Amino acid sequence: MTLLILLVVFAVALLFVAGLHTHDKLSTSIEIDAPAKDVWDALVDFDQYGEWNPFLTNVDGNAKEGEKIKVTVALPFKQSMDFNLKVKTIVNRREMIWLGQTLEPRILDGEHYFRVESIGKNRTRFSQGEKFSGILLYLTWPLLKGSVLANFNTMNSALKDKVEGVEKIAEQSAQLESGAA
C-alpha cells in the first residue's frame, strides 16, 4: 500500500514538473562576409538546399507567408524525417518564421525563425532559433537540445561557406575582368 501511494505521488509530481516545462528555446548565429541580400537570397532559394544544406536537405514549397511547405530534416538518430510546416511570417527580407507540429497540436510544436541582419557593407549576421513547446517537451528536451543545436550550427556554417564562396568567385571574376581590360 505504501509503495502504491509513493508511485502515485511520484507520478503526480512528474506530471506537475512536466507541465511546468512546456516551452524552451534554442538559438545560434554566425557572421558572414557577404551582403545581407546575398544571404537572404540563398536562405529562401529552397530548390538549392539539397546542394549545400546538410540539416534541411529538402524543402518543397515557396518562401511566402501562409505557404505550406514540406521540410526534410537530417537527424542523427534516423536517416531523415519530413515535417509539414507553415510559413507564418516573412519580414522585409530580414526574417522568416515557420511553424510545425509533431503528431497533434500542443504535443510537441516548434516555431523556427531565421534572421538576416546587415552589420556592415559586406557583413551579415545570420541567426536561427526555435521555440519548442508542448507536453512532450519535458521528456524530449535532453535529446533535442544537443542535436538540434549542433544541426543549427552545421547549417549556419554551410550557409556561410555557400554565400562566401559565391562572393569570392564574383570577386575573382571582377578582378580578372578589370585586369584584362
Secondary structure, DSSP 8 states (H G I E B T S, - for coil): -HHHHHHHHHHHHHHHHHHH--EEEEEEEEEESS-HHHHHHHHH-GGGHHHH-SSEEEEES-S-TT-EEEEEEEETTEEEEEEEEEEEEEETTTEEEEEEEESSTTTEEEEEEEEEEEEETTEEEEEEEEEEESTTHHHHHHHHHHHHHHHHHHHHHHHHHHHHHHHHHHHHHHHHHHHH-
